[in-house]
Amino acid sequence: MKNQHGISLIEALVAAVIIGIGFAAVYGLATTSTNMLMSSIDREKGNMIAGTIFEDLITDVPNLLSYHNMDFRTIGSGNSAHMVKKTKWAGIAFKRFGTPQSNDKRKINVVKRTIDGKDVFIVTINLATRGGKSKNQFKKVFNAP
């Protein structure tokens, strides 16, 4: 036993298991960081789209309730101001997120409330992308005319 060289089979298996656990941890970390990066990118894209929508809605505050439940996953049809804006927003969303998948959501909700004796509109934009995996919500309060 004094001249024993090398390592035993059990030592080699333990070393292999430890290295395997390390590789699994690194793989999990890489997957998680990729998902977080994609969510961050989707949030930034959504923020740009929401900003555009809010800017357009500022010009049409008296008619905000007519935008309630507007789904801009599809291009609008018609020449009304609402359909022109819907077409614009859908086009921007197509450029940023691509064609909507079945679980994607691109919707505007408008609710009129009274806060501290003043009428306001609360506009909520819900965006779900990548098959519903990335969900973001943007809100803005507009003073009623």
C-alpha positions, 0 to 999 in steps of 0.5 A, spaced: 500 500 500 505 504 500 507 505 493 499 506 491 499 510 485 493 514 482 486 515 485 481 510 486 474 509 482 470 512 488 474 518 488 474 519 480 466 518 481 465 523 486 470 528 482 465 527 476 459 528 480 462 535 483 464 537 476 457 535 473 453 539 478 458 545 477 456 545 469 449 544 471 449 550 475 453 554 470 447 552 465 442 554 469 445 561 470 446 562 463 438 560 461 436 565 467 440 571 465 438 570 458 430 570 460 431 576 464 435 579 458 429 578 453 424 580 459 428 587 459 428 588 452 421 586 451 419 591 457 423 597 453 420 595 447 413 596 450 415 602 454 417 605 447 410 603 444 406 605 450 409 612 450 407 613 443 400 611 444 400 615 450 402 621 446 397 620 441 391 619 446 393 626 449 391 629 442 384 626 443 382 626 451 375 628 450 374 621 446 378 617 450 373 612 452 372 610 445 379 607 446 376 602 451 378 595 450 382 596 443 386 590 441 391 592 436 394 585 435 391 587 428 391 592 423 385 597 423 380 597 418 376 604 416 378 611 415 376 614 422 381 617 427 381 611 431 382 606 426 388 610 423 391 610 430 390 603 431 393 601 425 399 606 427 400 602 433 399 595 430 404 597 425 409 599 431 408 593 435 409 588 429 416 592 428 418 591 435 415 584 437 413 581 430 407 578 428 403 576 435 402 569 437 396 566 440 397 568 447 400 575 446 396 581 448 396 588 445 390 591 449 388 598 451 383 599 457 380 606 459 376 607 465 373 614 467 374 615 475 373 621 480 379 622 484 379 628 489 373 630 486 376 631 479 374 626 473 380 623 470 381 617 465 386 611 467 389 608 461 392 602 461 396 598 456 397 591 457 402 587 453 404 580 453 409 578 448 413 571 446 407 567 447 405 570 453 411 569 457 413 576 458 407 581 460 408 588 462 403 593 464 403 601 463 398 606 466 397 613 465 392 618 468 389 623 464 385 629 466 378 629 464 376 635 460 
